[in-house]
Amino acid sequence: MAISSFTKKYELLKIFKNCSLFFAVPALFAGLIFDRFGTAVSRLIGTFTFALGLVLIAFSTPEEPLGLQIGVPTTAIGSAFLLTSNFQLPNIYESGRTAALNLFNGALDSSALTALILLTVYKMLGMKLTFLIYGITCVFQLARTIFQLPHDNIPFPVPANWKWVTPFRRAKQLRNNQDVFHDLENEKMVSSETSSEESSLDKKGHDDDVTFKACATRRIYISANLFFVKLKNLFSVYWYLASVGGSITETIRRSDENVTSEEALELTDQMTTVFGVIQSLAIFLAPINGIIIDQVLSKTSNKYLAILISATCCNVLGVTFSFLEVANSVELQYVTMVVSALHRAFTFSCHTALIGILFPHHHFGKLFGVSQAFSAIASFMVDYAFRLEHVVGFYQVNVWTAFTQVAMMYHPIVCYLEYRQRLQKD
């Protein structure tokens, strides 16, 4: 019995949705563990989980696909732990912290390049060798965790007498009966002394007395989550990634009624290849938002103004990208691909920067994890949009989503209200 085109596309979409879910939901637990137990514990969990997933994938077969079915979500879970722990490294930079933070987002965002490399190696060596070779990267991750990165979290701002103690050095000190715990206690005291001059979050944004509940219920954080996840931006990113082939094919047919199905599919293949290359270069676009924020901070020292400009840029890019996508021009779709990559970089980096700048560093993991967990909603929205597309077509769905992007201007408005409120307090 032949499988319909819709069924094939829907099966591919289910894989995409499941991977997104298994990355999003465990990020909440990764954030909790990272904030509570520090770098070493969260990275060790991430490294071993990621390695286990790769081994399961490597030894799966068409006859026994269970390893693949378990291995793919397992690697996604491990990745969530590793990503969360990486976001603290920019804390060691003062002037370029946000740009460095967004660079890590871009590294994740350019995963298409990793997929392209894996596909190339897979065609040469097969599935088993490809993923076993890929698993060697876990040795590097383990070495970094033990010998290079600190055992605990990197505070921000970094206290003058804070010491970078790796797990290896910590274990060595314990064996030599040195009192490391005394140093850790001093570290917490200095971190508390050098935190905010403002009350609550508003002076430096890093007051140890501020609770997680106070952070999570702030208007700007709730607005940012709605902006990032539930209503449009992340959905727009996921939907474009999942539907780019079908959308391009429809655009080709709308712009030239005489084109044959074979010609349309051939041109679609060529354009999606270009799309893959553009997506793989997203790491170079990621720091742009961070550079903008750092420049605003260096000139005005106003973190709310920096976040306002960042959110506005993100929304303008989203509106531009959404309306370019529905343009009746094949040539403009190449521009759409570039703008979509830039918009995606801003979508992730804008949200991460907001958490990193406005909230205490010791709540970063939990706040980031909550946002990632809610991003599962975007995956379900893509599922619904795909079912709707089967009825009305890609073009109509894209038109509706383009107009909803305009409504996302509410978040920059919330950021502006926060900015005005801080000005009045100061």
NULUM-581984 format. One line per field, with one value per residue (C-alpha): x, y, z; residue number from 1; chain. Coordinates in nm, 3 decimals. Layout:
# residues N
xx c(X/...)
yy c(Y/...)
zz c(Z/...)
nr c(NUM/...)
kette c(A/...)
END
This chain:
# residues 426
xx c(0.000/0.146/0.209/0.056/0.269/0.093/0.168/0.538/0.564/0.373/0.604/0.905/0.733/0.671/1.045/1.115/0.848/0.966/1.328/1.218/1.015/1.297/1.529/1.283/1.134/1.459/1.608/1.397/1.560/1.899/1.850/1.746/2.046/2.285/2.176/2.175/2.483/2.701/2.893/3.063/2.750/2.534/2.808/2.882/2.512/2.498/2.814/2.724/2.363/2.477/2.733/2.473/2.239/2.508/2.596/2.228/2.197/2.518/2.406/2.047/1.943/1.642/1.530/1.580/1.510/1.452/1.805/1.737/1.402/1.559/1.896/1.774/1.580/1.861/2.114/1.868/1.843/2.222/2.248/2.011/2.242/2.555/2.398/2.271/2.612/2.784/2.581/2.774/3.111/3.041/3.029/3.409/3.386/3.285/3.248/3.155/2.950/2.627/2.802/2.976/2.646/2.480/2.772/2.689/2.330/2.460/2.669/2.351/2.165/2.414/2.357/2.264/2.638/2.692/2.407/2.565/2.901/2.736/2.543/2.864/3.048/2.743/2.743/3.107/3.126/2.772/2.565/2.757/3.102/2.964/2.803/3.087/3.328/3.088/3.090/3.462/3.365/3.232/3.592/3.674/3.367/3.464/3.821/3.695/3.461/3.731/4.042/3.927/3.588/3.513/3.349/3.086/2.905/3.078/2.920/2.841/2.989/3.297/3.425/3.785/3.896/3.688/3.898/3.860/3.874/3.837/3.697/4.047/4.205/3.924/3.972/4.346/4.290/4.054/4.315/4.566/4.318/4.287/3.978/3.813/3.478/3.616/3.706/3.360/3.200/3.416/3.315/2.946/3.006/3.196/2.933/2.668/2.869/2.933/2.577/2.323/2.335/1.972/1.692/1.561/1.667/1.686/2.024/2.253/2.004/2.206/2.077/2.107/1.792/1.570/1.372/1.308/0.935/0.995/1.191/0.947/0.644/0.792/0.597/0.893/0.984/0.627/0.602/0.935/0.818/0.498/0.698/0.966/0.755/0.382/0.254/0.486/0.863/0.973/0.671/0.772/1.125/1.009/0.736/0.975/1.230/0.961/0.778/1.045/1.037/0.660/0.637/0.901/0.727/0.397/0.572/0.730/0.393/0.221/0.485/0.488/0.171/0.345/0.610/0.583/0.582/0.925/1.074/0.921/1.061/1.405/1.421/1.293/1.578/1.832/1.686/1.663/2.031/2.107/1.883/2.087/2.413/2.270/2.144/2.485/2.639/2.402/2.683/2.829/2.497/2.436/2.672/2.508/2.234/2.488/2.711/2.413/2.327/2.690/2.723/2.409/2.527/2.873/2.729/2.426/2.469/2.093/2.015/1.643/1.713/1.944/1.673/1.413/1.628/1.703/1.334/1.235/1.500/1.381/1.020/1.107/1.308/1.017/0.769/1.009/1.079/0.711/0.596/0.890/0.792/0.448/0.582/0.497/0.863/1.105/1.407/1.288/1.287/1.668/1.643/1.384/1.633/1.895/1.646/1.502/1.848/1.904/1.558/1.620/1.951/1.776/1.486/1.712/1.975/1.723/1.556/1.877/2.028/1.720/1.754/2.129/2.116/1.805/1.805/2.044/2.297/2.209/1.858/1.972/1.947/1.594/1.463/1.622/1.491/1.135/1.146/1.281/1.017/0.744/0.896/0.735/0.416/0.571/0.624/0.254/0.162/0.368/0.183/-0.151/-0.031/0.078/-0.267/-0.419/-0.184/-0.323/-0.661/-0.576/-0.216/0.119/0.051/-0.264/-0.103/0.198/-0.028/-0.207/0.119/0.263/-0.017/0.014/0.380/0.270/0.078/0.406/0.489/0.330/0.662/0.872/0.591/0.625/1.003/0.944/0.713/0.980/1.239/1.024/0.952/1.324/1.394/1.135/1.282/1.633)
yy c(0.000/0.335/0.595/0.935/1.246/1.396/1.087/1.100/1.469/1.420/1.137/1.364/1.640/1.400/1.328/1.703/1.762/1.477/1.594/1.948/1.815/1.601/1.900/2.148/1.967/1.824/2.175/2.259/1.979/2.073/2.427/2.311/2.078/2.339/2.606/2.361/2.145/2.348/2.299/1.965/1.770/1.906/1.856/1.500/1.413/1.577/1.410/1.057/1.092/1.227/0.946/0.682/0.820/0.808/0.446/0.345/0.513/0.353/-0.001/0.033/-0.147/-0.134/-0.465/-0.338/0.038/0.063/0.194/0.478/0.558/0.581/0.717/1.031/1.173/1.064/1.275/1.565/1.536/1.532/1.836/2.033/1.979/2.074/2.385/2.516/2.482/2.655/2.973/3.070/3.105/3.458/3.570/3.598/3.877/4.224/4.434/4.161/3.933/3.949/3.897/3.590/3.464/3.497/3.323/3.009/3.040/3.064/2.751/2.562/2.742/2.631/2.262/2.225/2.229/1.938/1.750/1.811/1.677/1.371/1.305/1.323/1.084/0.855/0.818/0.713/0.500/0.398/0.465/0.265/0.411/0.762/0.781/0.600/0.857/1.131/0.978/1.052/1.416/1.306/1.233/1.597/1.711/1.495/1.628/1.987/1.915/1.763/1.962/2.298/2.418/2.516/2.269/2.522/2.797/3.112/3.409/3.743/3.985/3.777/3.866/3.981/3.683/3.419/3.116/2.901/2.553/2.263/1.927/1.777/2.048/2.028/1.652/1.706/1.963/1.729/1.456/1.699/1.783/2.145/2.331/2.405/2.458/2.762/2.914/2.837/3.009/3.316/3.310/3.323/3.610/3.817/3.743/3.872/4.187/4.268/4.206/4.486/4.843/4.857/4.703/4.372/4.302/4.657/4.788/4.521/4.245/4.001/4.028/3.700/3.784/3.780/3.457/3.251/3.316/3.691/3.652/3.416/3.635/3.959/4.118/4.137/3.770/3.651/3.880/3.753/3.391/3.469/3.659/3.389/3.078/3.065/3.320/3.358/3.384/3.031/2.891/3.096/2.955/2.594/2.628/2.769/2.495/2.227/2.372/2.546/2.284/2.283/2.663/2.712/2.463/2.651/2.983/2.843/2.722/3.052/3.260/3.044/2.860/2.684/2.513/2.134/1.938/1.791/2.136/2.277/1.993/2.021/2.395/2.331/2.085/2.342/2.615/2.395/2.310/2.683/2.712/2.445/2.628/2.958/2.794/2.638/2.987/3.112/3.110/3.417/3.602/3.514/3.770/4.065/4.101/4.070/4.335/4.573/4.512/4.552/4.878/5.020/4.910/5.062/5.398/5.428/5.162/5.115/4.745/4.804/5.025/4.755/4.489/4.723/4.777/4.404/4.305/4.569/4.448/4.090/4.181/4.394/4.104/3.869/4.092/4.137/3.765/3.667/3.899/3.811/3.446/3.508/3.728/3.594/3.587/3.296/3.528/3.692/3.353/3.363/3.691/3.526/3.252/3.505/3.715/3.398/3.294/3.642/3.643/3.301/3.420/3.721/3.507/3.284/3.541/3.813/3.586/3.445/3.792/3.920/3.644/3.692/4.071/4.140/3.848/3.704/3.458/3.197/3.171/3.164/2.787/2.768/3.066/2.942/2.592/2.713/2.903/2.601/2.376/2.611/2.604/2.261/2.457/2.580/2.219/2.141/2.461/2.344/2.012/2.195/2.431/2.135/1.977/2.312/2.336/2.008/2.184/2.540/2.515/2.659/3.003/3.066/2.947/3.171/3.471/3.419/3.380/3.692/3.908/3.757/3.860/4.225/4.163/4.059/4.428/4.396/4.271/4.572/4.784/4.595/4.649/5.020/5.042/4.873/5.115/5.418/5.282/5.243/5.596/5.738/5.541/5.662)
zz c(0.000/-0.109/0.159/0.079/0.049/0.351/0.563/0.469/0.553/0.877/0.986/0.928/1.123/1.415/1.433/1.437/1.704/1.927/1.915/2.002/2.295/2.430/2.416/2.566/2.865/3.016/3.000/3.306/3.508/3.364/3.491/3.838/3.868/3.729/3.980/4.272/4.211/3.975/3.653/3.711/3.806/3.524/3.262/3.377/3.350/3.007/2.877/2.983/2.865/2.528/2.491/2.579/2.314/2.046/2.131/2.112/1.771/1.645/1.725/1.604/1.286/1.052/1.204/1.561/1.553/1.929/1.980/1.739/1.897/2.244/2.135/1.957/2.256/2.489/2.297/2.305/2.685/2.720/2.494/2.717/3.017/2.822/2.671/3.004/3.167/2.874/2.916/3.230/3.051/2.921/3.287/3.280/3.021/3.131/2.817/2.566/2.789/2.589/2.255/2.397/2.541/2.202/2.032/2.232/2.112/1.758/1.798/1.882/1.605/1.339/1.413/1.045/0.974/1.213/1.047/0.706/0.827/0.983/0.662/0.456/0.689/0.702/0.324/0.336/0.652/0.742/1.049/1.310/1.245/1.199/1.541/1.716/1.574/1.679/2.027/2.056/2.111/2.450/2.557/2.483/2.676/2.973/2.970/2.964/3.254/3.475/3.384/3.245/3.367/3.729/3.965/4.070/3.881/3.760/3.941/3.782/3.848/3.929/4.282/4.309/4.519/4.339/4.247/3.937/4.093/3.850/3.967/3.932/4.144/4.398/4.435/4.474/4.747/4.930/4.920/5.068/5.345/5.233/5.338/5.005/5.169/5.348/5.011/4.878/5.177/5.120/4.754/4.846/5.091/4.834/4.571/4.811/4.888/4.523/4.409/4.369/4.470/4.365/4.560/4.442/4.083/3.967/4.075/3.932/3.882/4.093/4.452/4.638/4.839/4.532/4.512/4.202/4.241/4.235/3.912/3.741/3.815/3.685/3.402/3.166/3.213/3.151/2.848/2.717/2.744/2.555/2.294/2.269/2.287/2.294/2.049/1.757/1.740/1.825/1.644/1.340/1.359/1.395/1.132/0.873/0.938/0.907/0.606/0.398/0.120/0.082/0.106/-0.165/-0.396/-0.358/-0.427/-0.744/-0.869/-0.785/-0.961/-1.276/-1.369/-1.659/-1.446/-1.430/-1.105/-1.187/-1.253/-0.935/-0.724/-0.885/-0.813/-0.460/-0.400/-0.520/-0.299/0.010/-0.036/-0.032/0.273/0.454/0.381/0.507/0.826/0.890/0.891/1.162/1.419/1.248/1.280/1.645/1.807/1.624/1.885/2.165/2.007/1.987/2.354/2.466/2.272/2.432/2.777/2.728/2.619/2.849/3.123/3.091/3.067/3.010/2.710/2.573/2.611/2.455/2.145/2.122/2.143/1.886/1.640/1.687/1.615/1.310/1.169/1.240/1.056/0.762/0.737/0.764/0.484/0.259/0.293/0.141/-0.140/-0.485/-0.595/-0.611/-0.601/-0.279/-0.108/-0.101/0.091/0.316/0.403/0.515/0.714/0.873/0.994/1.138/1.298/1.452/1.596/1.751/1.879/2.088/2.182/2.273/2.527/2.673/2.703/2.888/3.150/3.178/3.215/3.423/3.666/3.929/3.791/4.054/3.902/3.539/3.499/3.639/3.442/3.120/3.188/3.242/2.912/2.728/2.883/2.763/2.416/2.384/2.314/1.990/1.882/1.929/1.744/1.447/1.456/1.445/1.168/0.957/0.987/0.893/0.593/0.464/0.436/0.324/0.196/0.308/0.163/0.365/0.689/0.621/0.559/0.890/1.082/0.913/1.051/1.399/1.398/1.391/1.716/1.880/1.913/2.258/2.403/2.297/2.446/2.778/2.761/2.700/3.003/3.217/3.077/3.161/3.509/3.584/3.457/3.695/3.988/3.910)
nr c(1/2/3/4/5/6/7/8/9/10/11/12/13/14/15/16/17/18/19/20/21/22/23/24/25/26/27/28/29/30/31/32/33/34/35/36/37/38/39/40/41/42/43/44/45/46/47/48/49/50/51/52/53/54/55/56/57/58/59/60/61/62/63/64/65/66/67/68/69/70/71/72/73/74/75/76/77/78/79/80/81/82/83/84/85/86/87/88/89/90/91/92/93/94/95/96/97/98/99/100/101/102/103/104/105/106/107/108/109/110/111/112/113/114/115/116/117/118/119/120/121/122/123/124/125/126/127/128/129/130/131/132/133/134/135/136/137/138/139/140/141/142/143/144/145/146/147/148/149/150/151/152/153/154/155/156/157/158/159/160/161/162/163/164/165/166/167/168/169/170/171/172/173/174/175/176/177/178/179/180/181/182/183/184/185/186/187/188/189/190/191/192/193/194/195/196/197/198/199/200/201/202/203/204/205/206/207/208/209/210/211/212/213/214/215/216/217/218/219/220/221/222/223/224/225/226/227/228/229/230/231/232/233/234/235/236/237/238/239/240/241/242/243/244/245/246/247/248/249/250/251/252/253/254/255/256/257/258/259/260/261/262/263/264/265/266/267/268/269/270/271/272/273/274/275/276/277/278/279/280/281/282/283/284/285/286/287/288/289/290/291/292/293/294/295/296/297/298/299/300/301/302/303/304/305/306/307/308/309/310/311/312/313/314/315/316/317/318/319/320/321/322/323/324/325/326/327/328/329/330/331/332/333/334/335/336/337/338/339/340/341/342/343/344/345/346/347/348/349/350/351/352/353/354/355/356/357/358/359/360/361/362/363/364/365/366/367/368/369/370/371/372/373/374/375/376/377/378/379/380/381/382/383/384/385/386/387/388/389/390/391/392/393/394/395/396/397/398/399/400/401/402/403/404/405/406/407/408/409/410/411/412/413/414/415/416/417/418/419/420/421/422/423/424/425/426)
kette c(A/A/A/A/A/A/A/A/A/A/A/A/A/A/A/A/A/A/A/A/A/A/A/A/A/A/A/A/A/A/A/A/A/A/A/A/A/A/A/A/A/A/A/A/A/A/A/A/A/A/A/A/A/A/A/A/A/A/A/A/A/A/A/A/A/A/A/A/A/A/A/A/A/A/A/A/A/A/A/A/A/A/A/A/A/A/A/A/A/A/A/A/A/A/A/A/A/A/A/A/A/A/A/A/A/A/A/A/A/A/A/A/A/A/A/A/A/A/A/A/A/A/A/A/A/A/A/A/A/A/A/A/A/A/A/A/A/A/A/A/A/A/A/A/A/A/A/A/A/A/A/A/A/A/A/A/A/A/A/A/A/A/A/A/A/A/A/A/A/A/A/A/A/A/A/A/A/A/A/A/A/A/A/A/A/A/A/A/A/A/A/A/A/A/A/A/A/A/A/A/A/A/A/A/A/A/A/A/A/A/A/A/A/A/A/A/A/A/A/A/A/A/A/A/A/A/A/A/A/A/A/A/A/A/A/A/A/A/A/A/A/A/A/A/A/A/A/A/A/A/A/A/A/A/A/A/A/A/A/A/A/A/A/A/A/A/A/A/A/A/A/A/A/A/A/A/A/A/A/A/A/A/A/A/A/A/A/A/A/A/A/A/A/A/A/A/A/A/A/A/A/A/A/A/A/A/A/A/A/A/A/A/A/A/A/A/A/A/A/A/A/A/A/A/A/A/A/A/A/A/A/A/A/A/A/A/A/A/A/A/A/A/A/A/A/A/A/A/A/A/A/A/A/A/A/A/A/A/A/A/A/A/A/A/A/A/A/A/A/A/A/A/A/A/A/A/A/A/A/A/A/A/A/A/A/A/A/A/A/A/A/A/A/A/A/A/A/A/A/A/A/A/A/A/A/A/A/A/A/A/A/A/A/A/A/A/A/A/A/A/A/A/A/A/A/A)
END
